[in-house]
Amino acid sequence: MPYLPIAVLALAGLVLLGLALVRLVSGLGRVRAALAAAKTTFGDKTGFLRARSAAIGVALAERKRSAGRVPSTRRMQTGGRP
């Protein structure tokens, strides 16, 4: 029965390979969860940055539009004097 030690070693190798695969799959689940959380956080921050950039663009456009107005119309037609 010279094949018995080879069969035992092969079986032990398959068991170890199975355990390694189980650990690898569970580790991949944690990595996927961490990547999803990071992607969500990054997406939120990118969205906030885009919104702020758009708000600045709108504010600059309004400022350009109001630059042509006469400033005294906002101060009761007195030019700022009492």
C-alpha positions in Angstrom: 0.0 0.0 0.0 2.5 2.6 -1.1 -0.3 4.9 -2.3 -1.8 5.4 1.2 0.7 8.1 2.3 0.3 9.9 -1.0 -3.5 9.9 -0.6 -3.3 11.2 2.9 -0.9 14.0 1.8 -3.2 14.9 -1.1 -6.2 15.0 1.2 -4.4 17.1 3.7 -3.3 19.5 0.9 -6.9 19.8 -0.3 -8.1 20.5 3.2 -5.5 23.2 3.6 -6.4 24.6 0.2 -10.0 24.8 1.1 -9.3 26.6 4.4 -7.1 29.1 2.5 -9.9 29.7 0.0 -12.4 30.3 2.8 -10.2 32.8 4.5 -9.5 34.5 1.1 -13.2 34.8 0.3 -14.1 36.2 3.7 -11.2 38.7 3.4 -12.4 39.8 0.0 -15.8 40.5 1.5 -14.3 42.9 4.0 -12.2 44.5 1.3 -15.3 45.0 -0.9 -17.2 46.6 2.0 -14.3 48.9 2.7 -14.0 49.9 -1.0 -17.8 50.5 -1.2 -17.6 52.8 1.9 -14.7 54.7 0.5 -16.4 55.1 -2.9 -19.5 56.4 -1.2 -17.5 58.9 0.9 -15.5 60.0 -2.1 -18.6 60.4 -4.2 -20.3 62.5 -1.5 -17.3 64.8 -1.2 -17.0 65.1 -5.0 -20.6 66.0 -5.1 -20.2 68.7 -2.5 -17.2 70.1 -4.3 -19.2 70.3 -7.6 -22.1 72.0 -5.8 -19.8 74.6 -4.3 -18.1 75.2 -7.6 -21.5 75.7 -9.2 -22.6 78.1 -6.4 -19.4 80.1 -6.9 -20.1 80.2 -10.7 -23.6 81.4 -10.1 -22.4 84.1 -7.6 -19.8 85.3 -10.1 -22.4 85.5 -12.8 -24.8 87.5 -10.6 -22.0 89.8 -9.6 -21.1 90.4 -13.3 -24.7 91.2 -14.1 -25.1 93.6 -11.2 -21.7 95.3 -11.9 -23.4 97.5 -14.5 -26.0 98.9 -12.2 -25.7 102.3 -10.6 -24.9 101.8 -6.9 -26.9 104.8 -5.8 -30.2 103.0 -6.6 -29.6 100.8 -3.6 -29.0 103.7 -1.3 -32.3 105.6 -1.8 -31.0 107.8 -4.6 -28.7 109.8 -2.3 -25.4 108.3 -3.4 -24.7 107.2 0.2 -24.9 110.7 1.7 -27.4 111.3 4.5 
